[in-house]
């Protein structure tokens, strides 16, 4: 069968495309960076699409004309300046479905558990529901799949759960009794592949949920065991405080998965019985241990979990230092420069320039799109500070409070953050 998969470079779409290709189907992948993926996976045919722009039926007519089935696996869990729920999850899918209906091409829509309810609680779920309902009323054979939270290496949801589970003390939302029934990516792909190969005809909806129901506390314990991190120590975080933390995370990292919307979906999650077209999924522990966590998985979870704390703490150092230099202890700055033979207007200039630079770089760290630039400037400024002090006031290296030597671990942590911060234009695998 010739299958067009939109979102073929996403977590679900990519795994599904691999599974279908292994089963002998011909894959046509649709992605924004089609040229890049054409060189990476030349065995698949690649077509360029952009769900932020391709919101008219005519945009999809030629793309669906020569395929037997379209699987829409495009989805975003958070909005940003580059992508929004309405075009990506409602308008572009509706245009795609209209083109499929006109061409007589079957559709398999991968929605999300919770979107089947009229009272869908978040913009993410509501935008999915609008596309689902539009597809349902079209004269076209279709299946709408509603997967629960999908667990598997490379998934955004899994990354977030693992980051939290890897913390020395694991924070729980409230009492941690919220219940979810996640499904492993391999079991999800097996169910969808079975649907493709045993197409039911007409219109159908399936709830694709996991074999087990977990509390959040139980899921964290399972993931810690999978990452070989030992027994978890938990602390309950009141939901209002966690909501504030989610707001801060949204500000620090606009595409973060810890958001007020996702927190709301977690707290209101239902755990319906699965409606499967084939054999039920495996227990999640069995599915996870079929692919044991690598040391790199554990290290990624630990580093990513601590990254927000490092960002905030280092930003605080720069902002606080700038404020001290400019407002609270100006005489100390004059005294330090005087020891190096700098006084008068030149000293005033250095104090104001240095304090303003420190304050600005600290603030720049709090803006996601400028963070890499902030790290580079901080590294350059710290090295310049240390070189100047070494030439003009070498005795500062012997300060028992480490006025200069403390820059060494700060340099190392800033370099680490620079390496952890992703390139925003990188055409790698995207999330769910």
BADOKOL-799074 format. One line per 8 residues: number of its first residue (from 1); their letters; for each residue z, y, x of C-alpha. Coordinates in nm, 2 decimals. Example, Ala and Ser with C-alpha at 12.3 -4.5 7.8 and 13.67 -1.06 7.14 Angstrom:
2
1) AS) 0.78 -0.45 1.23 | 0.71 -0.11 1.37
This chain:
432
1) XXXXXXXX) 0.00 0.00 0.00 | -0.08 0.35 0.12 | 0.24 0.56 0.08 | 0.28 0.93 0.13 | 0.64 1.01 0.23 | 0.75 1.38 0.22 | 1.05 1.44 0.44 | 0.94 1.16 0.67
9) XXXXXXXX) 1.12 1.32 0.96 | 1.45 1.34 0.78 | 1.73 1.09 0.80 | 1.65 0.90 0.48 | 1.27 0.95 0.50 | 1.24 0.84 0.86 | 1.44 0.52 0.81 | 1.26 0.44 0.49
17) XXXXXXXX) 0.92 0.50 0.66 | 1.01 0.26 0.94 | 1.12 0.00 0.69 | 0.81 0.02 0.48 | 0.58 0.03 0.79 | 0.76 -0.29 0.92 | 0.68 -0.45 0.58 | 0.31 -0.38 0.63
25) XXXXXXXX) 0.26 -0.07 0.43 | 0.04 0.22 0.55 | 0.25 0.53 0.61 | 0.13 0.89 0.56 | 0.41 1.12 0.68 | 0.43 1.48 0.56 | 0.63 1.72 0.77 | 0.63 2.08 0.89
33) XXXXXXXX) 0.57 1.98 1.26 | 0.30 1.73 1.18 | 0.12 1.79 1.52 | 0.43 1.71 1.71 | 0.50 1.39 1.52 | 0.14 1.29 1.55 | 0.18 1.26 1.92 | 0.52 1.08 1.89
41) XXXXXXXX) 0.42 0.83 1.62 | 0.04 0.80 1.63 | 0.05 0.47 1.43 | 0.13 0.68 1.12 | -0.10 0.94 0.97 | 0.06 1.28 0.96 | -0.01 1.58 0.72 | 0.14 1.92 0.75
49) XXXXXXXX) 0.34 2.05 0.46 | 0.61 2.32 0.41 | 0.83 2.29 0.10 | 0.93 2.66 0.13 | 0.57 2.76 0.08 | 0.38 2.48 -0.10 | 0.50 2.55 -0.45 | 0.17 2.53 -0.63
57) XXXXXXXX) 0.00 2.22 -0.76 | -0.32 2.31 -0.57 | -0.12 2.29 -0.24 | -0.08 1.91 -0.30 | -0.40 1.80 -0.47 | -0.58 1.70 -0.15 | -0.27 1.55 0.01 | -0.21 1.30 -0.27
65) XXXXXXXX) -0.57 1.22 -0.36 | -0.60 0.91 -0.14 | -0.25 0.74 -0.16 | -0.11 0.48 -0.40 | 0.25 0.61 -0.41 | 0.44 0.93 -0.32 | 0.80 0.91 -0.21 | 0.98 1.25 -0.21
73) XXXXXXXX) 1.26 1.22 0.04 | 1.30 1.60 0.11 | 1.64 1.74 0.06 | 1.87 2.00 0.22 | 2.25 2.01 0.18 | 2.29 2.38 0.26 | 2.08 2.69 0.23 | 1.99 2.93 0.51
81) XXXXXXXX) 1.75 3.22 0.57 | 1.48 2.96 0.65 | 1.52 2.73 0.35 | 1.66 2.75 0.00 | 1.74 2.51 -0.28 | 1.50 2.65 -0.53 | 1.18 2.62 -0.34 | 1.27 2.31 -0.14
89) XXXXXXXX) 1.43 2.09 -0.41 | 1.28 2.23 -0.73 | 0.96 2.43 -0.70 | 0.78 2.24 -0.43 | 0.87 1.90 -0.58 | 0.76 2.01 -0.92 | 0.42 2.11 -0.78 | 0.40 1.78 -0.59
97) XXXXXXXX) 0.48 1.58 -0.91 | 0.22 1.78 -1.11 | -0.05 1.69 -0.85 | 0.05 1.33 -0.86 | 0.04 1.32 -1.24 | -0.31 1.47 -1.24 | -0.43 1.22 -0.98 | -0.26 0.92 -1.14
105) XXXXXXXX) -0.04 0.86 -0.84 | 0.30 0.69 -0.89 | 0.61 0.88 -0.77 | 0.95 0.77 -0.64 | 1.19 1.06 -0.63 | 1.50 1.03 -0.41 | 1.75 1.25 -0.58 | 2.13 1.25 -0.54
113) XXXXXXXX) 2.42 1.09 -0.72 | 2.56 1.35 -0.96 | 2.23 1.51 -1.03 | 2.18 1.28 -1.33 | 2.45 1.47 -1.52 | 2.36 1.78 -1.72 | 2.68 1.95 -1.59 | 2.57 1.91 -1.23
121) XXXXXXXX) 2.84 2.12 -1.05 | 2.67 2.28 -0.75 | 2.34 2.45 -0.67 | 2.24 2.15 -0.46 | 2.27 1.91 -0.75 | 2.13 2.15 -1.01 | 1.82 2.21 -0.80 | 1.77 1.83 -0.77
129) XXXXXXXX) 1.82 1.78 -1.15 | 1.56 2.04 -1.23 | 1.30 1.85 -1.03 | 1.41 1.51 -1.17 | 1.38 1.64 -1.53 | 1.04 1.79 -1.47 | 0.91 1.46 -1.32 | 1.06 1.26 -1.61
137) XXXXXXXX) 0.86 1.45 -1.87 | 0.53 1.42 -1.69 | 0.27 1.15 -1.79 | 0.32 0.95 -1.47 | 0.48 0.63 -1.36 | 0.80 0.72 -1.18 | 1.13 0.60 -1.05 | 1.42 0.84 -0.98
145) XXXXXXXX) 1.68 0.70 -0.74 | 2.03 0.85 -0.72 | 2.19 0.75 -0.39 | 2.56 0.80 -0.33 | 2.67 0.95 0.01 | 2.45 0.77 0.27 | 2.62 0.64 0.58 | 2.44 0.56 0.90
153) XXXXXXXX) 2.38 0.68 1.26 | 2.19 1.01 1.26 | 2.30 1.12 0.91 | 2.45 1.46 0.85 | 2.72 1.32 0.61 | 2.81 1.05 0.86 | 2.83 1.30 1.14 | 3.07 1.52 0.95
161) XXXXXXXX) 3.29 1.23 0.84 | 3.29 1.10 1.20 | 3.37 1.44 1.35 | 3.67 1.48 1.12 | 3.78 1.11 1.17 | 3.77 1.16 1.55 | 4.01 1.45 1.56 | 4.36 1.38 1.72
169) XXXXXXXX) 4.52 1.46 1.38 | 4.28 1.39 1.09 | 4.29 1.66 0.81 | 4.28 1.53 0.46 | 4.15 1.73 0.16 | 4.47 1.75 -0.04 | 4.62 1.41 -0.05 | 4.30 1.24 0.06
177) XXXXXXXX) 4.28 1.04 -0.26 | 3.93 1.15 -0.36 | 3.71 0.84 -0.42 | 3.35 0.78 -0.31 | 3.13 0.47 -0.29 | 2.90 0.54 0.01 | 2.59 0.33 0.07 | 2.46 0.23 0.42
185) XXXXXXXX) 2.12 0.36 0.51 | 1.99 0.01 0.57 | 2.09 -0.11 0.22 | 1.94 0.20 0.06 | 1.61 0.14 0.24 | 1.62 -0.22 0.14 | 1.67 -0.13 -0.23 | 1.39 0.13 -0.22
193) XXXXXXXX) 1.15 -0.11 -0.04 | 1.22 -0.37 -0.31 | 1.13 -0.11 -0.57 | 0.81 -0.03 -0.40 | 0.71 -0.39 -0.37 | 0.82 -0.48 -0.72 | 0.72 -0.17 -0.90 | 0.87 -0.18 -1.25
201) XXXXXXXX) 0.61 0.04 -1.42 | 0.69 0.31 -1.67 | 0.99 0.53 -1.60 | 1.32 0.42 -1.45 | 1.64 0.56 -1.31 | 1.86 0.37 -1.06 | 2.21 0.46 -0.93 | 2.21 0.34 -0.57
209) XXXXXXXX) 2.58 0.32 -0.47 | 2.78 0.11 -0.22 | 2.96 -0.21 -0.26 | 3.30 -0.06 -0.19 | 3.49 0.24 -0.33 | 3.70 0.42 -0.07 | 3.95 0.71 -0.07 | 3.87 0.97 0.19
217) XXXXXXXX) 4.17 0.85 0.38 | 4.04 0.49 0.38 | 3.69 0.60 0.49 | 3.83 0.80 0.78 | 4.03 0.49 0.89 | 3.72 0.27 0.87 | 3.51 0.51 1.08 | 3.79 0.55 1.34
225) XXXXXXXX) 3.80 0.17 1.38 | 3.42 0.16 1.41 | 3.43 0.43 1.68 | 3.71 0.24 1.86 | 3.95 0.54 1.84 | 4.26 0.36 1.72 | 4.49 0.43 1.43 | 4.45 0.76 1.26
233) XXXXXXXX) 4.73 1.02 1.21 | 4.68 1.22 0.90 | 4.78 1.56 0.78 | 4.73 1.69 0.43 | 4.55 2.02 0.39 | 4.60 2.20 0.06 | 4.26 2.25 -0.11 | 4.28 2.63 -0.12
241) XXXXXXXX) 4.33 2.64 0.26 | 4.05 2.39 0.31 | 3.82 2.61 0.10 | 3.90 2.90 0.33 | 3.82 2.68 0.63 | 3.49 2.59 0.47 | 3.41 2.95 0.42 | 3.47 3.02 0.79
249) XXXXXXXX) 3.26 2.72 0.89 | 2.97 2.85 0.68 | 2.99 3.18 0.87 | 3.01 3.02 1.21 | 2.74 2.76 1.14 | 2.52 2.84 0.84 | 2.38 2.49 0.82 | 2.72 2.32 0.85
257) XXXXXXXX) 2.79 2.04 0.61 | 3.16 2.14 0.56 | 3.10 2.40 0.29 | 3.26 2.51 -0.04 | 2.98 2.34 -0.23 | 3.02 2.00 -0.05 | 3.40 2.03 -0.08 | 3.35 2.08 -0.46
265) XXXXXXXX) 3.11 1.78 -0.48 | 3.37 1.56 -0.29 | 3.65 1.66 -0.52 | 3.44 1.60 -0.84 | 3.27 1.29 -0.71 | 3.23 0.99 -0.95 | 3.20 0.63 -0.85 | 2.97 0.47 -1.10
273) XXXXXXXX) 2.88 0.10 -1.08 | 2.55 0.06 -0.90 | 2.23 -0.01 -1.10 | 2.03 -0.20 -0.85 | 1.68 -0.34 -0.88 | 1.77 -0.61 -0.62 | 2.07 -0.78 -0.46 | 2.38 -0.57 -0.41
281) XXXXXXXX) 2.45 -0.39 -0.08 | 2.68 -0.53 0.18 | 3.04 -0.41 0.22 | 3.03 -0.09 0.42 | 3.24 -0.23 0.71 | 2.99 -0.52 0.75 | 2.70 -0.28 0.75 | 2.86 -0.05 1.01
289) XXXXXXXX) 2.95 -0.33 1.24 | 2.60 -0.47 1.22 | 2.52 -0.16 1.44 | 2.84 -0.10 1.65 | 2.91 0.25 1.75 | 2.79 0.34 2.10 | 3.00 0.53 2.34 | 2.76 0.82 2.28
297) XXXXXXXX) 2.84 0.81 1.91 | 3.21 0.84 1.97 | 3.16 1.11 2.23 | 2.94 1.31 2.00 | 3.20 1.29 1.72 | 3.48 1.40 1.94 | 3.29 1.69 2.10 | 3.14 1.81 1.77
305) XXXXXXXX) 3.48 1.79 1.60 | 3.63 2.01 1.86 | 3.34 2.25 1.89 | 3.45 2.49 1.61 | 3.79 2.52 1.77 | 3.64 2.59 2.11 | 3.41 2.86 1.96 | 3.69 3.03 1.78
313) XXXXXXXX) 3.93 3.02 2.07 | 3.68 3.15 2.33 | 3.56 3.42 2.09 | 3.92 3.52 2.04 | 3.96 3.56 2.42 | 3.66 3.79 2.45 | 3.75 4.00 2.15 | 4.11 4.03 2.24
321) XXXXXXXX) 4.03 4.12 2.60 | 3.79 4.39 2.48 | 4.05 4.54 2.25 | 4.32 4.54 2.51 | 4.08 4.70 2.76 | 3.97 4.97 2.51 | 4.28 5.04 2.31 | 4.61 4.88 2.41
329) XXXXXXXX) 4.65 4.88 2.79 | 4.40 5.13 2.93 | 4.64 5.23 3.22 | 4.63 4.87 3.35 | 4.25 4.90 3.38 | 4.27 5.22 3.57 | 4.53 5.07 3.80 | 4.32 4.76 3.87
337) XXXXXXXX) 4.01 4.98 3.94 | 4.22 5.21 4.16 | 4.32 4.92 4.38 | 3.95 4.86 4.44 | 3.90 5.23 4.52 | 3.74 5.33 4.19 | 3.88 5.62 3.99 | 3.78 5.92 3.79
345) XXXXXXXX) 3.48 5.92 3.56 | 3.34 5.61 3.72 | 3.66 5.42 3.64 | 3.64 5.54 3.28 | 3.28 5.43 3.25 | 3.37 5.08 3.38 | 3.66 5.04 3.15 | 3.46 5.14 2.84
353) XXXXXXXX) 3.15 4.94 2.94 | 3.35 4.63 3.02 | 3.57 4.65 2.71 | 3.27 4.71 2.49 | 3.08 4.42 2.65 | 3.37 4.18 2.60 | 3.42 4.28 2.24 | 3.04 4.26 2.17
361) XXXXXXXX) 3.00 3.91 2.32 | 3.30 3.78 2.13 | 3.16 3.91 1.81 | 2.81 3.77 1.89 | 2.96 3.42 1.92 | 3.05 3.43 1.55 | 2.68 3.47 1.45 | 2.51 3.14 1.46
369) XXXXXXXX) 2.16 3.25 1.55 | 2.28 3.46 1.84 | 2.53 3.21 1.98 | 2.31 3.07 2.26 | 2.24 3.42 2.38 | 2.61 3.50 2.37 | 2.69 3.20 2.59 | 2.43 3.29 2.85
377) XXXXXXXX) 2.54 3.65 2.87 | 2.91 3.54 2.90 | 2.83 3.30 3.18 | 2.63 3.58 3.36 | 2.90 3.84 3.30 | 3.19 3.61 3.42 | 3.00 3.52 3.74 | 2.93 3.89 3.80
385) XXXXXXXX) 3.30 3.98 3.74 | 3.41 3.71 3.98 | 3.15 3.81 4.25 | 3.25 4.18 4.22 | 3.62 4.10 4.24 | 3.57 3.87 4.53 | 3.41 4.16 4.73 | 3.63 4.45 4.62
393) XXXXXXXX) 3.96 4.29 4.55 | 3.98 3.94 4.71 | 4.36 3.93 4.68 | 4.31 3.88 4.30 | 4.23 3.52 4.37 | 4.59 3.47 4.48 | 4.74 3.61 4.16 | 5.00 3.35 4.05
401) XXXXXXXX) 4.90 3.40 3.69 | 4.54 3.31 3.76 | 4.38 3.63 3.66 | 4.05 3.52 3.83 | 4.09 3.14 3.87 | 4.13 3.10 3.49 | 3.76 3.19 3.46 | 3.67 2.86 3.61
409) XXXXXXXX) 3.77 2.64 3.31 | 3.63 2.91 3.08 | 3.30 2.89 3.26 | 3.30 2.51 3.22 | 3.38 2.53 2.85 | 3.12 2.80 2.78 | 2.86 2.59 2.96 | 2.96 2.29 2.75
417) XXXXXXXX) 2.92 2.49 2.43 | 2.58 2.61 2.54 | 2.47 2.25 2.59 | 2.62 2.15 2.25 | 2.45 2.43 2.06 | 2.12 2.30 1.92 | 1.78 2.47 1.97 | 1.70 2.60 1.62
425) XXXXXXXX) 1.33 2.55 1.66 | 1.35 2.20 1.79 | 1.14 1.96 1.58 | 1.37 1.67 1.59 | 1.50 1.45 1.31 | 1.66 1.66 1.03 | 1.94 1.56 0.81 | 1.95 1.41 0.46
